[in-house]
Amino acid sequence: MLSNPDLRYAVTIMSTCHFRQAIAIVAVCAAAPVLAAPDYPTTRSFGVPFTKNEAWYRQCLRVEHVDPPTAHATRPTDSACDASGLYYRKRSQATTSPAEWNAVMECALTSRNNAVLMMLYANGFGVARDTDIAIHYACSLDFAAKAEMEGRVAHLAGGLPAGAVFDQCDDVTSGLMGAVCADISALQESRVRAARLDRVARAIPPAALSAFRTLRAAAEAYAGAATAEVDMQGTAAPALAIEHEAKLREQFMRAVLDVIDDKLAATPHADATRLDAALNAAYRQLMRAPVKQPDAPGRIGDSTIDRGEIRKVERLWLAYRDAFVAFRARLPSGADPDAITALLLRQRVDELKSITLYL
């Protein structure tokens, strides 16, 4: 359970780019007791006033003593059980058996994950759909902004259309939960990308396999480091950083498919040279920009982005570009090297130009 100092710490580390650590801290909030907490509905993280006459509060009181049948059994707490990860993996499957949903339920109960329990009952996954029990768990979530609590309860109380799937991220308003939900989405997408790239690896000639592995590692290193090129001011920043990383990984996958299928338009060498000059110009502009923060001379304008971090990311991008060209050289056919270089240069120039907006 997070105390107010814990929440302030989560916000602080988000502002210093350690947003995945903050997400892990927020995830602890799902570990509220399965049965109603003494302060049910849980309001300790609101930070704004509310009254007991509000519609969401009345709905919470209405279902305070609902009796979830799955909550009867005494179970040892298993904090290592990742109910959220298991739930979303099962959601992404084409089909999920009752036994698999039972495993998710057991994990959610033993880890005291009220968010997953809320979604299981709201959607009837592995249990009979019961909106009242779902609202009970929604009101028990240990971390929620007031607007999120209002939105979730109203969403559930209003009834779900046939075929609709309720998710904890449907009614998010806070930066902290926005980052959690961005991470959930990114992880789901990463599984799809990994599966597609694994299929590519199985189909490429053996002579190119080692180069492809090197390329994938270089792409991962570049995308992971590039979060340092996102301004981390504001509560929405962690979500933006996660989305930025996911975007770069998506660009890589699309580029691999287009190169192998020879879908890139032929590019004159002069165009690639021109783009390389544009990249160098944008990079020099950032490295030579005047200092606006005397106490942080390495930062770009009024942002949290540091020149030293840009330099590190640039080196990783160069390794990524070179690995891509080396991979193409091992293929019997595909897009020409200038087309590949031009595509990657165009993407990198766009990234650097977006940072120059802070100057």
Helices and strands as residue ranges (DSSP letters): H 4-15, H 19-27, G 28-31, H 55-62, G 69-71, H 83-91, H 98-110, H 114-123, H 131-140, H 146-157, H 175-203, H 206-225, G 226-229, H 237-260, H 269-287, H 307-329, H 337-356
